[in-house]
Amino acid sequence: MEEDVPGLMVNWVDSWQTLSETWRVTLAVFAMVLFTAVVAYLVSKVILFMERRFSATRNLWDDAFLHAVRKPAVGFVWLQGIYWSAELAYHYSQAEIFTANDDLLSLGFIWLLVWTLLGLIRQGEIMLASPERVQRPMDYTTLTTISKLLRAVVIITAALIVMQSLGYSISGVLAFGGVGGIAIGFAAKDLLANFFGGFIIQLDRPFKVGDWIRSPDRNIEGTVEQIGWRLTTIRTFDKRPLYVPNAAFTTIAVENPSRMNNRRISETVGIRYADVSQMAPIVSEIRSMLESHDEIDTSQTLIVNFLAFNASSLDIMIYTFTKTTEWVKFHAIKQDVLLKISQIIESHGAEVAFPTRTLHLPDTLRLAAADDLMTAGAAAAHQAEGGHVS
């Protein structure tokens, strides 16, 4: 390892005889660490300067690369400087602790490379998903999946290289992994089912992050916040997080209201039987109102018809679709439509029906009741005058 020590520092320590060797080595190590700190600071400032200059260019990948490499570059300077300092100390002390310098240097280089690649993947993910940086941003769910796969590849590859650097045989590790994978597969079948469930979600894309989904088979409804390899996180409408294993989505039906084209207004409005003569003009005017409404999509099905003779009302079916799919705006439009329907009914002198019941009596019963009422009235008048009725 002695040939790796900077010759200038060795010559300086050997030639300067003013202090003892221990002090000379200590000062040399201190000077090298200080020099490393200065170089690291300068490297950081240079890369920051380059980032500002390249941010004005149209190429976005240079910005992503410089931002991802800045901290690993500073780490590289510190790694090399500390390595040389340790080598210089080992050149004069021969302490056993410094015998691991080469291995630590190799592991440090691997770690810095992984740090750089992971940072580059992260910057690419941010850049490709931002509508401010690219004209056609990628879907966030797809981008997250790709970045997770790339991270897994980088980390697994780095782990194998580290094991090879430490003297372990990669072929033996892979053979052990093949045998162990069978045992793990049996022991963790649910985990694997969730993993492949997440893969199927990414492949079929029934929903993505930000979608409102619900399942008629399970009590699942809310907004998708995250699609992981084992769990999908859904924020319910009462703001509680709901964690659903991905394997569940391979066996249940899932509705995705976020992908609807329109929202439907389906109502039944009843008027009184006494207003039957106004039914035709009311229906016609309601249909004209919907056809001219700015928020109603007339290219979709639009039905306004006299529907049925109900127990207490004459029912009108109203079936149409709004242009918007926004939940809050839809209800504002629906309110406007219902109020206009009420105004149309009132303008024709009709009324919205409510449950009523009419009691019809035979004529003879009505006459007998009238006679009894007259007799009771005469008796009451006579008693008021002080007489009596026999």
Steps between C-alpha positions, in 0.01 A plus 500: 500500500799728538510579129155664537629766744550841336877526449502870579365446851745214571795708380386794712467289815838334439685822418361722778700410809402793721234303688475138602359251251169471690440875481604513138258222405224661705549835329516333159175315562338820629622692193364234268158499671492881485597493132224243441240728667609795283485294180159359595369852560634618164355200316158569654513866397614417146218251448246751641632761256468254212145416609401867479663537157348183357155578640466758220541234231212302351662167582361384834714189544815701569320673788385167637850350470675794668249509786533125551880497487575803720489333844660171382782706344562668834485158663756369249744778593462421869534126439821540302646753744426286806641195319827677428517624859447148630764365261746761619430407862542130417831571321652612829299315766426159342186481718272209420194725486627652175527166319133528397561824307481339155178316575343811648607701196338246265178494703503879511525524121212257460292696750570829320407346165173366643432840660554670164278258306219518755518879497491503119195271502329728752575813298377333182179400679438857617584647160287265288197542728512881509278682247718809554810323364366278223218559255351153541568373854489127558233339711611512864403139574695364203795721581501384863495136392791545260705688759438229761616231258814699413578555867458130569736413211764748622484384862505126416790545257692704758438236767640227272807710416560567870481130579741424217737771629494349847602161362164325479423299187207649308422164337472341843279782621274465195479123546409547865247761398339258256457230764402750767256668264293181480475479877425870532235466230309243701541693823405837356234413242274783620784748462568374148129515418496865603816567300353350182172674576690829496663397173158426347374842614795665327441288189120532464475852646142482639588808704788735573610730777240773552204297367179457697418128510246276671416132504146361502641176645682654797460804720771685309456858382729799491788670319813302411804654669770242434539172312773295662627152425311353796230751597291765332423800722152650459381813679131454584256792492512532879879558455610169648773299322391159374776247423388233252724201412561497126389137473144614581476690171548179301177352639261796537324736260623859512309805379693810398263799509793732425494377140131567437416723202191661651292501815136395489191679626221245546191629681128429517281806560127465573217752449144481633223310325309830486772633266474224240395749234834678540713187468584535128617868511695440824686203346570693182634807682723292730648327195564834329663635815740205520585517129595867532683467833870586469614226737294213355665275242236465230712246310418249773162339574238757601154379605208703636174303490176441686597182680209355703179549692629468853298465820504873579660661197551507127870418459737662254833324427800732454818333375799698373879546535712797599814605319706517816620206706602708802303393806439846649422670170264216403285557808484874429377424146250245629363755747458754220316245284262398780420862587422577135272196484314629808460842337365340181242303698391811691480710181229265367294530817586148605657374822747232593304211648546357844333188650125571550186288548141591401203337684176462297168444692163367361220761460265334756769501764571865437124592535467305828807669635357840406168426679682388814703816492187719472329317790806539717511869420133557590544318830795709591306821426202392709723413796654841476147655542432287812270235340552135433440256220316173575 
